[in-house]
């Protein structure tokens, strides 16, 4: 099983037990950094959000069936108090636990069913090449991305192509899609940008990131850009665990050269994944 599959198994088989991201990553045989990215790549959800949603879903079903003791459900769902549980429950479902119990029905709620991994999500991935890249300054259009708003990335690229001419000190004609500043909840900053020589004259509306010198595994994605998630899923959940390497806690990025056609999404590009021994 790959890391995401192991995480799903562990979550579902230990749903009523306390667990942490470190424990889930250990079961998956990878680092926290790797697990957060592998799980999101495979499922479209942050791992800890999925865990919370599954616990709240099972609590909602128990309440609809008439469970009398909300505190017991709260503790089983790893909440320390009735109040904390009620707040999380209301934020997730838009209803209080008492209201769901009174309605005796959970079918209209946004329930999180167990995810079944689909092996067809993976590609036959060509072996990467390895490069140690020099430090790189990138400037462009940036936004904080979560699993709820990942669909905004194509819009970022549209804005980038409208404004790239205003980025001073540009170096070369390559564009970069940089994923950086990730957190344990699966959120990260995405910057659609270009290499620049310095930031001294960069207007404040542009995002910026310094990518340090780093060793990378470089993969070629030859299909349409819309299928990138399949390749990313394969890298994080299949290739990397089998490679004997570890993911480095550093930005990863897409590299789009002159062969890529931003109008059609064809032409292929590279995915650079930071690795270490």
Secondary structure, DSSP 8 states (H G I E B T S, - for coil): --HHHHHHHHHHHTTTS---HHHHHHHHTS-HHHHHHHHHHHHSS-HHHHHHHHHHHHHHHHHHTT---HHHHHHHTT-SSHHHHHHHHHHHHSS-HHHHHHHT--TTS---------GGG-------EEEEE--EEEEEEEEEE-TTTGGGHHHHHHHHHHHGGG-SSEEEEEEEEEEES--TTS-EEEEEEEEES-STT--TTSEEEEE-SEEEEEEEE-S-GGGHHHHHHHIIIIIHHHHT-EE-SS-EEEEE-TT-BTTTTBS-EEEEEEEE-
